[in-house]
């Protein structure tokens, strides 16, 4: 399935940096933890960072029922959702040719309040497993009171655009002999040593899905 590009006019300038394969789109979305949701309210643009997960062709946003922004999204409005991974800093010999290696997705759709009990529980489980697989089956499940305080917004993916850069340095021929280091500084999201909460029981071992966590 190919993603539409009618709202991605920038592709005419760097066509090789766009990928309209659904598998590429899903891989980037499934690796991310935070998305930015853009929408317009009374002529004022807003951009909200929030947690999310993907299920098939739908994104689910997770927030509080007391959130003013989520209450607006619950009304059903056009939204633009973006997710970006920075994979490296590209350091050229000239400042002009400095760049970044990255992968990004921009999704267009219309928000929808998740109201059915079945879909709400499905979204809760999928969101938890998206953040850290294995946690849903081990931690206490939400109570009905917990669920009443939680709002899920669905965003069916109507259009999506994937853009990326994964190359090395591009310099002008006359700059190649400059005494300036050039290359790529790779970056990645890396889990560090887990820090246990010692206010409760201290005889619980760190789960393997925490020790071996990686995106």
FIBA-202809 format. One record per residue: x, y, z of N, C-alpha, C in turn; residue number from 1; residue in three letters. Coordinates in nm, 3 decimals. Example, Ala and Ser with C-alpha at 12.3 -4.5 7.8 and 13.67 -1.06 7.14 Angstrom:
<fidos>
FIDO        nX        nY        nZ       caX       caY       caZ        cX        cY        cZ   num   residu
FIDO     1.319    -0.569     0.780     1.230    -0.450     0.780     1.320    -0.330     0.780     1      ala
FIDO     1.285    -0.225     0.708     1.367    -0.106     0.714     1.290     0.003     0.787     2      ser
</fidos>
This chain:
<fidos>
FIDO        nX        nY        nZ       caX       caY       caZ        cX        cY        cZ   num   residu
FIDO     0.084    -0.120     0.000     0.000     0.000     0.000     0.087     0.124     0.000     1      unk
FIDO     0.067     0.213    -0.094     0.145     0.334    -0.104     0.075     0.448    -0.031     2      unk
FIDO     0.153     0.533     0.035     0.097     0.646     0.106     0.084     0.765     0.012     3      unk
FIDO    -0.026     0.838     0.024    -0.050     0.955    -0.058     0.052     1.063    -0.024     4      unk
FIDO     0.082     1.148    -0.119     0.179     1.254    -0.096     0.126     1.390    -0.134     5      unk
FIDO    -0.005     1.406    -0.142    -0.062     1.532    -0.187    -0.030     1.647    -0.092     6      unk
FIDO    -0.006     1.619     0.038     0.025     1.724     0.134     0.175     1.732     0.162     7      unk
FIDO     0.256     1.662     0.087     0.400     1.660     0.108     0.471     1.722    -0.011     8      unk
FIDO     0.451     1.852    -0.030     0.503     1.921    -0.147     0.655     1.925    -0.150     9      unk
FIDO     0.720     1.909    -0.034     0.865     1.917    -0.030     0.933     1.806    -0.109    10      unk
FIDO     0.861     1.699    -0.145     0.921     1.586    -0.213     0.974     1.624    -0.350    11      unk
FIDO     0.927     1.732    -0.409     0.977     1.772    -0.540     1.119     1.827    -0.533    12      unk
FIDO     1.163     1.867    -0.411     1.297     1.920    -0.394     1.397     1.809    -0.360    13      unk
FIDO     1.359     1.715    -0.276     1.447     1.603    -0.239     1.369     1.472    -0.254    14      unk
FIDO     1.336     1.434    -0.376     1.252     1.315    -0.397     1.313     1.187    -0.343    15      unk
FIDO     1.448     1.176    -0.338     1.512     1.054    -0.291     1.499     1.038    -0.140    16      unk
FIDO     1.458     1.143    -0.071     1.446     1.135     0.075     1.305     1.099     0.120    17      unk
FIDO     1.217     1.072     0.028     1.080     1.035     0.063     1.057     0.887     0.034    18      unk
FIDO     0.984     0.822     0.123     0.954     0.680     0.111     0.804     0.664     0.137    19      unk
FIDO     0.732     0.611     0.040     0.587     0.599     0.054     0.544     0.453     0.077    20      unk
FIDO     0.636     0.374     0.129     0.607     0.235     0.161     0.545     0.228     0.301    21      unk
FIDO     0.435     0.159     0.314     0.366     0.148     0.443     0.452     0.080     0.548    22      unk
FIDO     0.536    -0.016     0.508     0.623    -0.084     0.604     0.724     0.013     0.666    23      unk
FIDO     0.776     0.104     0.586     0.869     0.204     0.638     0.798     0.295     0.737    24      unk
FIDO     0.678     0.336     0.701     0.597     0.420     0.790     0.575     0.352     0.924    25      unk
FIDO     0.531     0.227     0.921     0.499     0.155     1.044     0.623     0.133     1.130    26      unk
FIDO     0.737     0.104     1.067     0.860     0.080     1.143     0.900     0.203     1.223    27      unk
FIDO     0.889     0.320     1.162     0.925     0.443     1.232     0.826     0.473     1.343    28      unk
FIDO     0.698     0.457     1.317     0.597     0.482     1.419     0.612     0.385     1.536    29      unk
FIDO     0.641     0.260     1.508     0.648     0.159     1.614     0.773     0.174     1.700    30      unk
FIDO     0.875     0.241     1.649     0.997     0.262     1.727     0.986     0.383     1.819    31      unk
FIDO     0.901     0.478     1.784     0.892     0.601     1.860     0.819     0.587     1.991    32      unk
FIDO     0.840     0.684     2.080     0.771     0.688     2.209     0.683     0.812     2.224    33      unk
FIDO     0.724     0.921     2.160     0.650     1.047     2.171     0.619     1.100     2.032    34      unk
FIDO     0.497     1.148     2.015     0.458     1.213     1.891     0.418     1.357     1.922    35      unk
FIDO     0.412     1.439     1.819     0.363     1.577     1.833     0.238     1.590     1.748    36      unk
FIDO     0.131     1.635     1.813     0.000     1.645     1.749    -0.031     1.792     1.724    37      unk
FIDO    -0.052     1.827     1.597    -0.085     1.964     1.561    -0.230     1.977     1.519    38      unk
FIDO    -0.296     2.085     1.565    -0.433     2.114     1.524    -0.459     2.263     1.545    39      unk
FIDO    -0.567     2.310     1.490    -0.602     2.453     1.499    -0.731     2.467     1.579    40      unk
FIDO    -0.730     2.558     1.675    -0.848     2.585     1.757    -0.876     2.735     1.755    41      unk
FIDO    -0.989     2.772     1.701    -1.028     2.914     1.692    -0.920     2.999     1.627    42      unk
FIDO    -0.860     2.945     1.522    -0.760     3.020     1.448    -0.620     3.017     1.509    43      unk
FIDO    -0.606     2.954     1.627    -0.476     2.946     1.693    -0.418     2.806     1.676    44      unk
FIDO    -0.300     2.792     1.615    -0.239     2.658     1.602    -0.180     2.611     1.734    45      unk
FIDO    -0.193     2.480     1.760    -0.137     2.417     1.879    -0.055     2.296     1.838    46      unk
FIDO     0.046     2.264     1.919     0.127     2.144     1.899     0.147     2.078     2.034    47      unk
FIDO     0.102     1.952     2.049     0.105     1.883     2.176     0.196     1.760     2.168    48      unk
FIDO     0.295     1.750     2.257     0.371     1.625     2.267     0.295     1.527     2.355    49      unk
FIDO     0.284     1.403     2.313     0.211     1.305     2.391     0.253     1.164     2.354    50      unk
FIDO     0.218     1.069     2.439     0.244     0.929     2.410     0.144     0.875     2.310    51      unk
FIDO     0.182     0.768     2.244     0.095     0.711     2.140     0.130     0.565     2.117    52      unk
FIDO     0.048     0.499     2.040     0.081     0.367     1.988     0.007     0.350     1.856    53      unk
FIDO     0.047     0.250     1.779    -0.017     0.222     1.651    -0.081     0.084     1.654    54      unk
FIDO    -0.201     0.073     1.602    -0.267    -0.055     1.583    -0.322    -0.057     1.442    55      unk
FIDO    -0.261    -0.139     1.357    -0.297    -0.144     1.216    -0.282    -0.005     1.153    56      unk
FIDO    -0.391     0.054     1.106    -0.383     0.183     1.037    -0.435     0.298     1.124    57      unk
FIDO    -0.428     0.280     1.255    -0.479     0.381     1.348    -0.376     0.412     1.456    58      unk
FIDO    -0.359     0.540     1.486    -0.279     0.581     1.600    -0.372     0.605     1.718    59      unk
FIDO    -0.327     0.567     1.837    -0.401     0.594     1.960    -0.317     0.688     2.046    60      unk
FIDO    -0.378     0.799     2.088    -0.313     0.895     2.176    -0.364     0.875     2.317    61      unk
FIDO    -0.276     0.888     2.415    -0.309     0.859     2.554    -0.296     0.986     2.637    62      unk
FIDO    -0.404     1.019     2.711    -0.399     1.139     2.793    -0.503     1.135     2.905    63      unk
FIDO    -0.516     1.247     2.974    -0.608     1.257     3.088    -0.740     1.319     3.043    64      unk
FIDO    -0.848     1.277     3.109    -0.980     1.334     3.078    -0.986     1.481     3.117    65      unk
FIDO    -0.894     1.525     3.202    -0.892     1.665     3.243    -0.811     1.754     3.152    66      unk
FIDO    -0.752     1.697     3.048    -0.669     1.774     2.957    -0.754     1.859     2.864    67      unk
FIDO    -0.732     1.990     2.864    -0.806     2.081     2.776    -0.784     2.045     2.630    68      unk
FIDO    -0.660     2.011     2.596    -0.629     1.979     2.456    -0.697     1.849     2.413    69      unk
FIDO    -0.695     1.749     2.501    -0.759     1.623     2.464    -0.910     1.640     2.453    70      unk
FIDO    -0.968     1.727     2.531    -1.111     1.753     2.520    -1.145     1.813     2.383    71      unk
FIDO    -1.052     1.894     2.329    -1.073     1.949     2.196    -1.059     1.840     2.090    72      unk
FIDO    -0.960     1.753     2.107    -0.942     1.644     2.011    -1.061     1.548     2.014    73      unk
FIDO    -1.126     1.536     2.130    -1.240     1.446     2.143    -1.358     1.491     2.057    74      unk
FIDO    -1.358     1.617     2.015    -1.468     1.668     1.932    -1.457     1.621     1.788    75      unk
FIDO    -1.340     1.570     1.750    -1.319     1.524     1.613    -1.273     1.638     1.525    76      unk
FIDO    -1.143     1.659     1.516    -1.086     1.770     1.440    -0.974     1.718     1.350    77      unk
FIDO    -0.943     1.788     1.240    -0.830     1.750     1.157    -0.700     1.768     1.235    78      unk
FIDO    -0.612     1.669     1.228    -0.487     1.676     1.301    -0.371     1.635     1.210    79      unk
FIDO    -0.254     1.679     1.251    -0.129     1.639     1.187    -0.039     1.585     1.297    80      unk
FIDO     0.006     1.460     1.283     0.085     1.393     1.385     0.224     1.363     1.328    81      unk
FIDO     0.328     1.398     1.403     0.464     1.374     1.353     0.547     1.297     1.455    82      unk
FIDO     0.633     1.210     1.403     0.728     1.133     1.483     0.863     1.140     1.413    83      unk
FIDO     0.970     1.169     1.488     1.103     1.184     1.430     1.208     1.110     1.512    84      unk
FIDO     1.300     1.042     1.445     1.417     0.982     1.508     1.541     1.047     1.449    85      unk
FIDO     1.630     1.097     1.533     1.757     1.153     1.487     1.862     1.043     1.501    86      unk
FIDO     1.922     1.002     1.389     2.016     0.890     1.388     2.162     0.934     1.384    87      unk
FIDO     2.188     1.060     1.353     2.326     1.103     1.350     2.342     1.248     1.309    88      unk
FIDO     2.455     1.307     1.349     2.491     1.442     1.308     2.593     1.431     1.194    89      unk
FIDO     2.563     1.495     1.083     2.651     1.492     0.967     2.734     1.619     0.967    90      unk
FIDO     2.864     1.605     0.993     2.954     1.719     1.008     3.040     1.732     0.883    91      unk
FIDO     3.010     1.831     0.805     3.084     1.854     0.681     3.202     1.948     0.704    92      unk
FIDO     3.279     1.970     0.601     3.392     2.062     0.610     3.347     2.207     0.605    93      unk
FIDO     3.229     2.229     0.552     3.170     2.363     0.549     3.043     2.362     0.633    94      unk
FIDO     3.016     2.473     0.698     2.895     2.483     0.780     2.769     2.465     0.695    95      unk
FIDO     2.774     2.514     0.573     2.657     2.508     0.485     2.610     2.365     0.462    96      unk
FIDO     2.702     2.268     0.456     2.667     2.130     0.423     2.648     2.042     0.547    97      unk
FIDO     2.648     2.101     0.666     2.614     2.021     0.784     2.469     1.974     0.772    98      unk
FIDO     2.443     1.856     0.826     2.308     1.800     0.815     2.285     1.702     0.929    99      unk
FIDO     2.175     1.629     0.923     2.142     1.523     1.018     2.092     1.402     0.942   100      unk
FIDO     2.122     1.284     0.993     2.056     1.163     0.946     1.934     1.140     1.035   101      unk
FIDO     1.822     1.113     0.975     1.697     1.105     1.051     1.596     1.019     0.976   102      unk
FIDO     1.490     0.983     1.049     1.372     0.917     0.991     1.250     0.986     1.050   103      unk
FIDO     1.155     1.023     0.968     1.038     1.094     1.020     0.912     1.051     0.945   104      unk
FIDO     0.801     1.061     1.018     0.669     1.034     0.960     0.577     1.149     0.995   105      unk
FIDO     0.502     1.195     0.897     0.396     1.293     0.919     0.265     1.228     0.879   106      unk
FIDO     0.171     1.224     0.971     0.041     1.159     0.950    -0.069     1.263     0.950   107      unk
FIDO    -0.163     1.249     0.858    -0.281     1.335     0.853    -0.405     1.249     0.878   108      unk
FIDO    -0.496     1.301     0.960    -0.621     1.230     0.987    -0.714     1.318     1.068   109      unk
FIDO    -0.825     1.260     1.110    -0.922     1.331     1.193    -0.936     1.256     1.325   110      unk
FIDO    -0.924     1.328     1.435    -0.929     1.266     1.567    -1.068     1.210     1.597   111      unk
FIDO    -1.070     1.108     1.681    -1.196     1.045     1.722    -1.183     0.998     1.866   112      unk
FIDO    -1.280     1.033     1.950    -1.282     0.986     2.088    -1.312     0.837     2.091   113      unk
FIDO    -1.228     0.761     2.161    -1.252     0.617     2.176    -1.352     0.599     2.290   114      unk
FIDO    -1.470     0.549     2.258    -1.578     0.542     2.357    -1.614     0.400     2.400   115      unk
FIDO    -1.604     0.303     2.312    -1.645     0.168     2.349    -1.548     0.108     2.450   116      unk
FIDO    -1.602     0.031     2.543    -1.520    -0.030     2.648    -1.417    -0.123     2.588   117      unk
FIDO    -1.455    -0.200     2.488    -1.363    -0.296     2.427    -1.244    -0.226     2.362   118      unk
FIDO    -1.270    -0.118     2.287    -1.163    -0.048     2.219    -1.075     0.027     2.318   119      unk
FIDO    -1.134     0.079     2.426    -1.056     0.149     2.527    -0.956     0.055     2.594   120      unk
FIDO    -1.001    -0.067     2.628    -0.911    -0.163     2.691    -0.806    -0.212     2.592   121      unk
FIDO    -0.844    -0.225     2.467    -0.747    -0.264     2.365    -0.639    -0.157     2.350   122      unk
FIDO    -0.682    -0.030     2.350    -0.587     0.081     2.339    -0.495     0.087     2.460   123      unk
FIDO    -0.550     0.062     2.580    -0.468     0.064     2.702    -0.360    -0.043     2.699   124      unk
FIDO    -0.398    -0.162     2.657    -0.301    -0.272     2.648    -0.197    -0.244     2.541   125      unk
FIDO    -0.242    -0.200     2.424    -0.149    -0.175     2.315    -0.052    -0.062     2.350   126      unk
FIDO    -0.102     0.042     2.417    -0.016     0.153     2.456     0.092     0.106     2.554   127      unk
FIDO     0.052     0.027     2.653     0.148    -0.024     2.752     0.255    -0.109     2.686   128      unk
FIDO     0.212    -0.199     2.597     0.306    -0.289     2.530     0.393    -0.215     2.429   129      unk
FIDO     0.342    -0.104     2.375     0.423    -0.022     2.284     0.539     0.042     2.360   130      unk
FIDO     0.512     0.090     2.481     0.616     0.155     2.561     0.719     0.053     2.608   131      unk
FIDO     0.673    -0.059     2.664     0.766    -0.162     2.712     0.698    -0.299     2.705   132      unk
FIDO     0.729    -0.377     2.603     0.666    -0.508     2.585     0.688    -0.600     2.706   133      unk
FIDO     0.580    -0.665     2.749     0.585    -0.756     2.862     0.528    -0.698     2.990   134      unk
FIDO     0.508    -0.566     2.993     0.464    -0.501     3.115     0.316    -0.525     3.146   135      unk
FIDO     0.233    -0.532     3.043     0.088    -0.544     3.062     0.053    -0.670     3.141   136      unk
FIDO     0.121    -0.780     3.116     0.089    -0.907     3.181     0.147    -0.917     3.321   137      unk
FIDO     0.235    -0.825     3.360     0.298    -0.834     3.492     0.245    -0.729     3.590   138      unk
FIDO     0.226    -0.606     3.545     0.181    -0.501     3.635     0.030    -0.510     3.660   139      unk
FIDO    -0.016    -0.442     3.764    -0.160    -0.440     3.792    -0.233    -0.373     3.677   140      unk
FIDO    -0.342    -0.435     3.635    -0.424    -0.377     3.528    -0.501    -0.256     3.581   141      unk
FIDO    -0.539    -0.163     3.494    -0.618    -0.047     3.539    -0.751    -0.091     3.599   142      unk
FIDO    -0.794    -0.018     3.700    -0.927    -0.040     3.756    -1.027     0.042     3.674   143      unk
FIDO    -1.154     0.022     3.700    -1.256     0.101     3.631    -1.238     0.249     3.663   144      unk
FIDO    -1.195     0.277     3.788    -1.171     0.416     3.826    -1.053     0.474     3.747   145      unk
FIDO    -0.949     0.393     3.729    -0.834     0.437     3.649    -0.877     0.470     3.507   146      unk
FIDO    -0.959     0.383     3.450    -1.000     0.401     3.311    -1.089     0.524     3.293   147      unk
FIDO    -1.166     0.557     3.396    -1.251     0.676     3.388    -1.169     0.804     3.385   148      unk
FIDO    -1.046     0.798     3.435    -0.958     0.915     3.437    -0.872     0.924     3.312   149      unk
FIDO    -0.883     0.824     3.226    -0.797     0.816     3.108    -0.878     0.836     2.981   150      unk
FIDO    -0.821     0.912     2.888    -0.886     0.936     2.760    -0.798     0.882     2.648   151      unk
FIDO    -0.859     0.813     2.554    -0.789     0.767     2.436    -0.850     0.833     2.313   152      unk
FIDO    -0.764     0.888     2.230    -0.806     0.949     2.104    -0.751     0.865     1.990   153      unk
FIDO    -0.836     0.826     1.898    -0.793     0.750     1.781    -0.774     0.846     1.663   154      unk
FIDO    -0.670     0.821     1.584    -0.646     0.899     1.463    -0.625     0.800     1.348   155      unk
FIDO    -0.729     0.768     1.274    -0.711     0.684     1.155    -0.617     0.753     1.056   156      unk
FIDO    -0.520     0.680     1.005    -0.421     0.737     0.915    -0.481     0.751     0.775   157      unk
FIDO    -0.515     0.874     0.738    -0.571     0.900     0.606    -0.460     0.918     0.502   158      unk
FIDO    -0.358     0.992     0.539    -0.241     1.013     0.456    -0.117     1.011     0.544   159      unk
FIDO    -0.004     0.974     0.485     0.121     0.974     0.561     0.238     0.994     0.467   160      unk
FIDO     0.340     1.060     0.518     0.461     1.084     0.442     0.582     1.046     0.526   161      unk
FIDO     0.672     0.968     0.468     0.795     0.927     0.534     0.911     0.999     0.467   162      unk
FIDO     0.993     1.066     0.548     1.111     1.133     0.496     1.233     1.089     0.577   163      unk
FIDO     1.348     1.076     0.511     1.467     1.028     0.580     1.594     1.079     0.513   164      unk
FIDO     1.701     1.072     0.588     1.836     1.091     0.535     1.925     0.992     0.605   165      unk
FIDO     2.005     0.918     0.530     2.092     0.818     0.591     2.230     0.814     0.527   166      unk
FIDO     2.271     0.924     0.466     2.399     0.925     0.397     2.512     0.988     0.476   167      unk
FIDO     2.624     1.006     0.407     2.741     1.065     0.470     2.757     1.212     0.434   168      unk
FIDO     2.880     1.258     0.439     2.911     1.399     0.416     2.907     1.431     0.266   169      unk
FIDO     2.852     1.546     0.235     2.854     1.600     0.098     2.921     1.737     0.104   170      unk
FIDO     3.037     1.748     0.042     3.112     1.874     0.045     3.143     1.921    -0.097   171      unk
FIDO     3.175     2.048    -0.107     3.218     2.103    -0.235     3.360     2.053    -0.265   172      unk
FIDO     3.392     2.030    -0.394     3.526     1.981    -0.430     3.638     2.070    -0.376   173      unk
FIDO     3.616     2.201    -0.375     3.722     2.291    -0.330     3.743     2.287    -0.179   174      unk
FIDO     3.652     2.222    -0.105     3.665     2.215     0.040     3.729     2.084     0.088   175      unk
FIDO     3.754     1.991    -0.002     3.798     1.858     0.038     3.934     1.856     0.108   176      unk
FIDO     4.019     1.952     0.081     4.152     1.954     0.141     4.162     2.045     0.263   177      unk
FIDO     4.049     2.098     0.310     4.051     2.181     0.430     4.090     2.096     0.552   178      unk
FIDO     4.170     2.151     0.644     4.212     2.077     0.764     4.100     2.073     0.869   179      unk
FIDO     3.984     2.024     0.829     3.866     2.019     0.916     3.815     1.875     0.918   180      unk
FIDO     3.795     1.820     1.039     3.741     1.683     1.047     3.599     1.680     0.993   181      unk
FIDO     3.568     1.578     0.916     3.433     1.561     0.861     3.391     1.416     0.880   182      unk
FIDO     3.265     1.396     0.901     3.214     1.259     0.919     3.076     1.261     0.983   183      unk
FIDO     3.031     1.144     1.025     2.900     1.129     1.087     2.917     1.087     1.233   184      unk
FIDO     2.847     1.155     1.321     2.843     1.119     1.463     2.711     1.048     1.489   185      unk
FIDO     2.710     0.913     1.494     2.584     0.839     1.512     2.522     0.867     1.649   186      unk
FIDO     2.390     0.869     1.653     2.315     0.887     1.777     2.209     0.778     1.787   187      unk
FIDO     2.176     0.741     1.911     2.068     0.644     1.929     2.009     0.659     2.069   188      unk
FIDO     1.886     0.612     2.085     1.822     0.608     2.216     1.869     0.481     2.286   189      unk
FIDO     1.931     0.497     2.403     1.989     0.383     2.472     1.942     0.377     2.616   190      unk
FIDO     1.896     0.260     2.658     1.855     0.241     2.797     1.978     0.228     2.885   191      unk
FIDO     1.977     0.293     3.001     2.087     0.284     3.097     2.050     0.184     3.207   192      unk
FIDO     2.131     0.179     3.311     2.107     0.084     3.420     1.976     0.117     3.491   193      unk
FIDO     1.886     0.018     3.507     1.758     0.043     3.576     1.780     0.090     3.720   194      unk
FIDO     1.697     0.182     3.766     1.703     0.234     3.902     1.576     0.191     3.975   195      unk
FIDO     1.590     0.101     4.068     1.475     0.043     4.137     1.412     0.141     4.236   196      unk
FIDO     1.280     0.137     4.246     1.208     0.213     4.348     1.210     0.131     4.477   197      unk
FIDO     1.272     0.183     4.579     1.290     0.107     4.703     1.190     0.144     4.812   198      unk
FIDO     1.082     0.212     4.774     0.981     0.247     4.874     0.886     0.131     4.899   199      unk
FIDO     0.885     0.030     4.813     0.803    -0.088     4.834     0.889    -0.210     4.864   200      unk
FIDO     0.845    -0.325     4.817     0.921    -0.449     4.839     1.057    -0.440     4.770   201      unk
FIDO     1.158    -0.499     4.835     1.293    -0.496     4.780     1.340    -0.633     4.732   202      unk
FIDO     1.251    -0.732     4.737     1.290    -0.868     4.699     1.242    -0.905     4.559   203      unk
FIDO     1.204    -0.803     4.480     1.156    -0.829     4.344     1.270    -0.805     4.245   204      unk
FIDO     1.300    -0.906     4.166     1.409    -0.895     4.070     1.369    -0.809     3.950   205      unk
FIDO     1.467    -0.749     3.889     1.443    -0.670     3.768     1.405    -0.764     3.654   206      unk
FIDO     1.291    -0.743     3.590     1.250    -0.831     3.479     1.347    -0.824     3.362   207      unk
FIDO     1.356    -0.932     3.289     1.446    -0.936     3.174     1.405    -0.835     3.069   208      unk
FIDO     1.272    -0.808     3.056     1.230    -0.710     2.955     1.270    -0.567     2.992   209      unk
FIDO     1.306    -0.546     3.119     1.361    -0.417     3.162     1.513    -0.416     3.139   210      unk
FIDO     1.580    -0.523     3.182     1.726    -0.531     3.165     1.767    -0.524     3.018   211      unk
FIDO     1.691    -0.590     2.934     1.727    -0.595     2.793     1.650    -0.499     2.705   212      unk
FIDO     1.597    -0.393     2.764     1.511    -0.300     2.691     1.586    -0.229     2.581   213      unk
FIDO     1.524    -0.222     2.466     1.579    -0.146     2.351     1.465    -0.113     2.257   214      unk
FIDO     1.478     0.001     2.189     1.379     0.038     2.089     1.419    -0.021     1.956   215      unk
</fidos>
